[in-house]
Amino acid sequence: MFRRRTSPETADVPVDADADDAARTSGKGRPTPKRSEAEKARKQRVRPALNRREAMRRERERMRADRAKTRQAMNTGDEKHYLARDQGEVRRFVRNYVDSRRTVAEFFLPLILVILLTSLIGIPVVQFASTIIWLGVMVLLIVDLTILGTRVKREVRKRFPDDPGKGHVLYAVTRATQLRRLRLPKPQVKPGTLV
């Protein structure tokens, strides 16, 4: 009643030795460490600081390593290690939306530098012209960023209806005012690409 039954179908099937070896040899690729080695490695990982100065030094090293990892991720596009402000599907969309367009805001900093240098010239006509150009650039910048902000807000609401939509416009505006080469995370799309 409680004995195993062997069916005639299973008893006649030959066992494949290669499949059995393949299942057995799939290890981790290195020998299991001895208990003393494992304990030694664990103690080295969590060894307490000897004094306050040592603890501060270790914390600085850890933070430096974290910043280096984040910087590398920003340059390569590894979204897992981005800063919290840059993570998420909506932020990726906003970045791509801004990066796919050329705007006046992108050239704001170089224009301001040129205007500043021309205003330092001692000729009154050039100084007056640089002041007028300064005002014109400021008006263009405000109009450009207002249009960008309303478009970003509309697109985020349309594509991500469940998102609360906080901070995306400011994120887009700050990204748009940076030079394209200096933007972090690095742009993933080329200008003119449809997003």
Order of alpha helices (4+ residues) and beta strands (2+ residues): alpha-alpha-alpha-alpha-alpha-alpha-alpha-alpha
